[in-house]
């Protein structure tokens, strides 16, 4: 027995094919809609390649759009922030070293050097670049502080805004993190050390990015693994609540 939706799809199929040669006469949008709605096989020999290409592009764009969940923005923001910090460290070292070479003065702190008047002209573009990166860091930090609690509130409660976003990024998204066991979460960010352990038998890692959490940092050497394990268990629960809970209906 045909369902009502199947009946409507059959009508669409009939109206989009000509009577004489059974060729599809609709647009790429019509074909994309037909491909999405019908479960029956179509005769692609009677559909032009240009229409198939157009319909495929439309469906690909829709799939990409559907995959852009709010946690993807957090991932982009935290990765931008991490890259900006790396850029700042490299540029700052270059700026300080170059200034010392040009003036013969001893190395000084970055903030003092940025505020100094009468810098050599060669250093002006580099100084402006560093100031722009510092502004980017401030803006990304503010974005994460505002957005993370709205997307991953329970993770933020445990880890803070930036560490919560970073562990989501390392997991590849909130959906993947929510399906990970605590033992895997505990080692996120320590993949190289884990591979070394597997390859040459070196000591296994006890924690990954969770080391940035204050409770792990202040724990004694022997207790760090235990604290990380407990923290990872809490993160596993919090991520499942954030993904499967009220934010996702």
C-alpha positions as a Markdown table, in Angstrom:
| # | Residue | x | y | z |
|---|---|---|---|---|
| 1 | Unk | 0.0 | 0.0 | 0.0 |
| 2 | Unk | 1.4 | 3.4 | -1.0 |
| 3 | Unk | 1.9 | 6.0 | 1.6 |
| 4 | Unk | 0.7 | 9.6 | 0.9 |
| 5 | Unk | 4.3 | 10.9 | 0.6 |
| 6 | Unk | 5.1 | 8.1 | -1.9 |
| 7 | Unk | 2.1 | 9.1 | -3.9 |
| 8 | Unk | 3.2 | 12.7 | -4.0 |
| 9 | Unk | 6.7 | 11.7 | -5.1 |
| 10 | Unk | 5.2 | 9.6 | -7.9 |
| 11 | Unk | 3.3 | 12.7 | -9.1 |
| 12 | Unk | 6.5 | 14.7 | -9.1 |
| 13 | Unk | 8.3 | 12.0 | -11.0 |
| 14 | Unk | 5.6 | 11.9 | -13.6 |
| 15 | Unk | 5.5 | 15.6 | -14.1 |
| 16 | Unk | 9.2 | 16.0 | -14.4 |
| 17 | Unk | 9.6 | 13.4 | -17.2 |
| 18 | Unk | 8.4 | 14.0 | -20.8 |
| 19 | Unk | 6.0 | 11.6 | -22.4 |
| 20 | Unk | 7.8 | 10.9 | -25.6 |
| 21 | Unk | 11.4 | 10.0 | -24.6 |
| 22 | Unk | 10.9 | 9.7 | -20.8 |
| 23 | Unk | 13.6 | 12.5 | -20.3 |
| 24 | Unk | 13.8 | 14.6 | -17.2 |
| 25 | Unk | 12.7 | 18.1 | -18.1 |
| 26 | Unk | 12.9 | 19.9 | -14.7 |
| 27 | Unk | 15.7 | 22.0 | -13.2 |
| 28 | Unk | 18.7 | 20.9 | -11.1 |
| 29 | Unk | 16.7 | 22.0 | -8.0 |
| 30 | Unk | 13.8 | 19.8 | -9.1 |
| 31 | Unk | 16.1 | 16.9 | -9.6 |
| 32 | Unk | 17.8 | 17.4 | -6.2 |
| 33 | Unk | 14.4 | 17.5 | -4.5 |
| 34 | Unk | 13.3 | 14.3 | -6.4 |
| 35 | Unk | 16.5 | 12.5 | -5.4 |
| 36 | Unk | 16.1 | 13.4 | -1.8 |
| 37 | Unk | 12.4 | 12.4 | -1.6 |
| 38 | Unk | 12.1 | 9.3 | -3.6 |
| 39 | Unk | 13.2 | 5.9 | -2.5 |
| 40 | Unk | 12.7 | 4.3 | -5.9 |
| 41 | Unk | 15.5 | 3.9 | -8.5 |
| 42 | Unk | 15.7 | 6.5 | -11.3 |
| 43 | Unk | 16.8 | 5.9 | -14.8 |
| 44 | Unk | 19.9 | 8.2 | -14.9 |
| 45 | Unk | 20.4 | 7.4 | -18.6 |
| 46 | Unk | 17.6 | 9.7 | -19.4 |
| 47 | Unk | 19.0 | 12.6 | -17.2 |
| 48 | Unk | 21.6 | 14.9 | -18.7 |
| 49 | Unk | 25.0 | 15.1 | -17.0 |
| 50 | Unk | 24.7 | 18.9 | -16.5 |
| 51 | Unk | 21.4 | 18.3 | -14.5 |
| 52 | Unk | 23.0 | 15.5 | -12.5 |
| 53 | Unk | 26.0 | 17.7 | -11.7 |
| 54 | Unk | 23.9 | 20.6 | -10.7 |
| 55 | Unk | 21.7 | 18.4 | -8.4 |
| 56 | Unk | 24.8 | 16.8 | -6.9 |
| 57 | Unk | 26.2 | 20.3 | -6.0 |
| 58 | Unk | 23.0 | 21.3 | -4.5 |
| 59 | Unk | 22.8 | 18.2 | -2.3 |
| 60 | Unk | 26.5 | 18.6 | -1.3 |
| 61 | Unk | 25.9 | 22.2 | -0.2 |
| 62 | Unk | 22.9 | 21.1 | 1.8 |
| 63 | Unk | 24.9 | 18.3 | 3.5 |
| 64 | Unk | 27.7 | 20.8 | 4.4 |
| 65 | Unk | 25.2 | 23.3 | 5.7 |
| 66 | Unk | 23.5 | 20.6 | 7.8 |
| 67 | Unk | 26.8 | 19.6 | 9.3 |
| 68 | Unk | 27.6 | 23.2 | 10.5 |
| 69 | Unk | 26.5 | 22.7 | 14.1 |
| 70 | Unk | 27.3 | 25.3 | 16.7 |
| 71 | Unk | 30.2 | 23.4 | 18.1 |
| 72 | Unk | 32.0 | 23.8 | 14.7 |
| 73 | Unk | 32.2 | 27.5 | 15.3 |
| 74 | Unk | 33.8 | 26.9 | 18.7 |
| 75 | Unk | 36.4 | 24.6 | 17.0 |
| 76 | Unk | 37.3 | 27.2 | 14.5 |
| 77 | Unk | 37.6 | 29.9 | 17.2 |
| 78 | Unk | 39.8 | 27.9 | 19.5 |
| 79 | Unk | 42.0 | 26.8 | 16.7 |
| 80 | Unk | 42.3 | 30.4 | 15.5 |
| 81 | Unk | 43.2 | 31.4 | 19.1 |
| 82 | Unk | 45.9 | 28.7 | 19.4 |
| 83 | Unk | 47.4 | 29.6 | 16.0 |
| 84 | Unk | 47.4 | 33.3 | 17.0 |
| 85 | Unk | 49.2 | 32.5 | 20.3 |
| 86 | Unk | 51.8 | 30.6 | 18.3 |
| 87 | Unk | 52.2 | 33.4 | 15.8 |
| 88 | Unk | 52.5 | 35.9 | 18.7 |
| 89 | Unk | 55.3 | 33.9 | 20.4 |
| 90 | Unk | 57.3 | 33.7 | 17.2 |
| 91 | Unk | 56.8 | 37.3 | 16.1 |
| 92 | Unk | 57.5 | 38.6 | 19.6 |
| 93 | Unk | 60.8 | 36.7 | 19.8 |
| 94 | Unk | 61.8 | 38.1 | 16.4 |
| 95 | Unk | 60.8 | 41.6 | 17.4 |
| 96 | Unk | 62.8 | 41.6 | 20.6 |
| 97 | Unk | 65.9 | 40.0 | 19.0 |
| 98 | Unk | 65.8 | 42.4 | 16.0 |
| 99 | Unk | 65.5 | 45.4 | 18.3 |
| 100 | Unk | 68.4 | 44.3 | 20.4 |
| 101 | Unk | 70.6 | 43.8 | 17.3 |
| 102 | Unk | 69.7 | 47.2 | 15.8 |
| 103 | Unk | 70.2 | 49.3 | 18.9 |
| 104 | Unk | 72.8 | 47.3 | 20.8 |
| 105 | Unk | 70.5 | 47.5 | 23.9 |
| 106 | Unk | 69.8 | 44.4 | 26.1 |
| 107 | Unk | 66.6 | 42.5 | 25.5 |
| 108 | Unk | 63.5 | 44.0 | 27.1 |
| 109 | Unk | 60.0 | 42.8 | 27.7 |
| 110 | Unk | 57.6 | 42.8 | 24.8 |
| 111 | Unk | 55.0 | 45.2 | 26.3 |
| 112 | Unk | 57.6 | 47.8 | 27.1 |
| 113 | Unk | 59.0 | 47.6 | 23.6 |
| 114 | Unk | 55.6 | 47.9 | 22.0 |
| 115 | Unk | 55.0 | 51.2 | 23.8 |
| 116 | Unk | 58.4 | 52.6 | 23.1 |
| 117 | Unk | 58.6 | 55.6 | 20.9 |
| 118 | Unk | 61.2 | 56.2 | 18.2 |
| 119 | Unk | 61.5 | 52.5 | 17.1 |
| 120 | Unk | 63.7 | 51.9 | 14.1 |
| 121 | Unk | 61.7 | 52.0 | 10.9 |
| 122 | Unk | 62.4 | 48.4 | 10.1 |
| 123 | Unk | 60.5 | 47.3 | 13.2 |
| 124 | Unk | 57.3 | 49.3 | 12.6 |
| 125 | Unk | 55.5 | 46.7 | 10.3 |
| 126 | Unk | 56.4 | 43.9 | 12.7 |
| 127 | Unk | 55.1 | 45.9 | 15.7 |
| 128 | Unk | 51.9 | 46.6 | 13.9 |
| 129 | Unk | 51.5 | 42.9 | 13.1 |
| 130 | Unk | 52.0 | 41.9 | 16.7 |
| 131 | Unk | 49.4 | 44.5 | 17.9 |
| 132 | Unk | 47.0 | 43.1 | 15.3 |
| 133 | Unk | 47.6 | 39.5 | 16.6 |
| 134 | Unk | 47.1 | 40.6 | 20.2 |
| 135 | Unk | 43.8 | 42.2 | 19.2 |
| 136 | Unk | 42.7 | 39.0 | 17.5 |
| 137 | Unk | 43.6 | 37.0 | 20.6 |
| 138 | Unk | 41.4 | 39.3 | 22.7 |
| 139 | Unk | 38.5 | 39.1 | 20.3 |
| 140 | Unk | 38.6 | 35.3 | 20.0 |
| 141 | Unk | 38.9 | 34.9 | 23.8 |
| 142 | Unk | 35.9 | 37.2 | 24.2 |
| 143 | Unk | 33.9 | 35.2 | 21.6 |
| 144 | Unk | 34.7 | 31.9 | 23.3 |
| 145 | Unk | 33.8 | 33.3 | 26.7 |
| 146 | Unk | 30.4 | 34.3 | 25.4 |
| 147 | Unk | 29.6 | 31.5 | 23.0 |
| 148 | Unk | 31.0 | 28.4 | 24.8 |
| 149 | Unk | 28.5 | 28.5 | 27.7 |
| 150 | Unk | 25.6 | 28.6 | 25.2 |
| 151 | Unk | 26.8 | 25.5 | 23.3 |
| 152 | Unk | 28.6 | 23.3 | 25.9 |
| 153 | Unk | 27.5 | 24.7 | 29.2 |
| 154 | Unk | 28.2 | 21.6 | 31.2 |
| 155 | Unk | 31.7 | 21.2 | 29.8 |
| 156 | Unk | 32.4 | 24.9 | 30.5 |
| 157 | Unk | 31.2 | 24.4 | 34.1 |
| 158 | Unk | 33.9 | 21.7 | 34.6 |
| 159 | Unk | 36.8 | 22.9 | 32.3 |
| 160 | Unk | 36.3 | 26.6 | 31.6 |
| 161 | Unk | 35.5 | 28.2 | 28.3 |
| 162 | Unk | 38.8 | 27.7 | 26.4 |
| 163 | Unk | 39.7 | 24.2 | 27.7 |
| 164 | Unk | 36.2 | 23.0 | 27.0 |
| 165 | Unk | 36.3 | 24.3 | 23.4 |
| 166 | Unk | 39.8 | 22.8 | 23.0 |
| 167 | Unk | 38.8 | 19.3 | 24.1 |
| 168 | Unk | 35.8 | 19.4 | 21.7 |
| 169 | Unk | 38.2 | 20.4 | 18.9 |
| 170 | Unk | 40.7 | 17.6 | 19.7 |
| 171 | Unk | 37.8 | 15.1 | 19.7 |
| 172 | Unk | 36.6 | 16.3 | 16.3 |
| 173 | Unk | 33.3 | 17.7 | 17.5 |
| 174 | Unk | 30.8 | 17.5 | 20.3 |
| 175 | Unk | 29.1 | 14.4 | 18.8 |
| 176 | Unk | 32.3 | 12.5 | 18.7 |
| 177 | Unk | 33.3 | 13.6 | 22.2 |
| 178 | Unk | 29.9 | 12.5 | 23.6 |
| 179 | Unk | 30.5 | 9.0 | 22.3 |
| 180 | Unk | 34.1 | 8.6 | 23.6 |
| 181 | Unk | 34.9 | 6.6 | 26.7 |
| 182 | Unk | 36.6 | 8.5 | 29.6 |
| 183 | Unk | 39.8 | 6.6 | 29.0 |
| 184 | Unk | 40.1 | 8.1 | 25.5 |
| 185 | Unk | 39.1 | 11.6 | 26.7 |
| 186 | Unk | 41.9 | 11.4 | 29.3 |
| 187 | Unk | 44.5 | 11.1 | 26.6 |
| 188 | Unk | 43.2 | 13.6 | 24.1 |
| 189 | Unk | 46.2 | 15.7 | 23.1 |
| 190 | Unk | 48.8 | 13.1 | 24.1 |
| 191 | Unk | 48.6 | 11.1 | 20.9 |
| 192 | Unk | 52.3 | 11.4 | 20.1 |
| 193 | Unk | 53.3 | 10.2 | 23.6 |
| 194 | Unk | 50.9 | 7.3 | 23.2 |
| 195 | Unk | 52.3 | 6.3 | 19.8 |
| 196 | Unk | 55.8 | 6.4 | 21.3 |
| 197 | Unk | 54.7 | 4.1 | 24.1 |
| 198 | Unk | 53.3 | 1.6 | 21.6 |
| 199 | Unk | 56.3 | 1.9 | 19.3 |
| 200 | Unk | 59.2 | 1.7 | 21.8 |
| 201 | Unk | 57.7 | 0.8 | 25.1 |
| 202 | Unk | 58.4 | 4.3 | 26.7 |
| 203 | Unk | 56.2 | 5.2 | 29.7 |
| 204 | Unk | 52.5 | 5.7 | 28.7 |
| 205 | Unk | 51.0 | 9.2 | 29.1 |
| 206 | Unk | 48.7 | 9.8 | 32.0 |
| 207 | Unk | 47.0 | 12.8 | 30.6 |
| 208 | Unk | 46.7 | 15.0 | 27.5 |
| 209 | Unk | 45.2 | 18.5 | 27.2 |
| 210 | Unk | 43.5 | 17.9 | 30.6 |
| 211 | Unk | 46.8 | 18.8 | 32.1 |
| 212 | Unk | 45.8 | 22.5 | 31.6 |
| 213 | Unk | 43.1 | 22.1 | 34.2 |
| 214 | Unk | 44.1 | 23.7 | 37.6 |
| 215 | Unk | 43.3 | 20.5 | 39.5 |
| 216 | Unk | 45.7 | 18.4 | 37.4 |
| 217 | Unk | 48.4 | 21.0 | 37.5 |
| 218 | Unk | 48.5 | 21.4 | 41.2 |
| 219 | Unk | 48.3 | 17.6 | 41.9 |
| 220 | Unk | 51.5 | 15.9 | 42.9 |
| 221 | Unk | 53.3 | 13.7 | 40.3 |
| 222 | Unk | 51.8 | 10.5 | 41.5 |
| 223 | Unk | 48.3 | 11.9 | 41.8 |
| 224 | Unk | 48.2 | 13.6 | 38.3 |
| 225 | Unk | 47.0 | 10.4 | 36.6 |
| 226 | Unk | 44.3 | 9.7 | 39.2 |
| 227 | Unk | 43.0 | 13.3 | 39.0 |
| 228 | Unk | 43.0 | 13.2 | 35.2 |
| 229 | Unk | 41.1 | 10.0 | 35.2 |
| 230 | Unk | 38.4 | 11.4 | 37.5 |
| 231 | Unk | 38.2 | 14.6 | 35.5 |
| 232 | Unk | 37.9 | 12.7 | 32.2 |
| 233 | Unk | 35.0 | 10.7 | 33.7 |
| 234 | Unk | 33.2 | 14.0 | 34.5 |
| 235 | Unk | 34.0 | 15.4 | 31.1 |
| 236 | Unk | 32.5 | 12.2 | 29.5 |
| 237 | Unk | 29.2 | 12.7 | 31.4 |
| 238 | Unk | 29.1 | 16.5 | 30.8 |
| 239 | Unk | 29.6 | 16.1 | 27.0 |
| 240 | Unk | 26.8 | 13.6 | 26.8 |
| 241 | Unk | 24.5 | 15.9 | 28.6 |
| 242 | Unk | 25.4 | 18.8 | 26.3 |
| 243 | Unk | 25.0 | 16.7 | 23.2 |
| 244 | Unk | 22.0 | 14.5 | 24.0 |
| 245 | Unk | 20.4 | 16.7 | 26.5 |
| 246 | Unk | 18.4 | 19.9 | 26.4 |
| 247 | Unk | 20.5 | 21.6 | 23.7 |
| 248 | Unk | 19.6 | 18.8 | 21.2 |
| 249 | Unk | 16.1 | 18.1 | 22.3 |
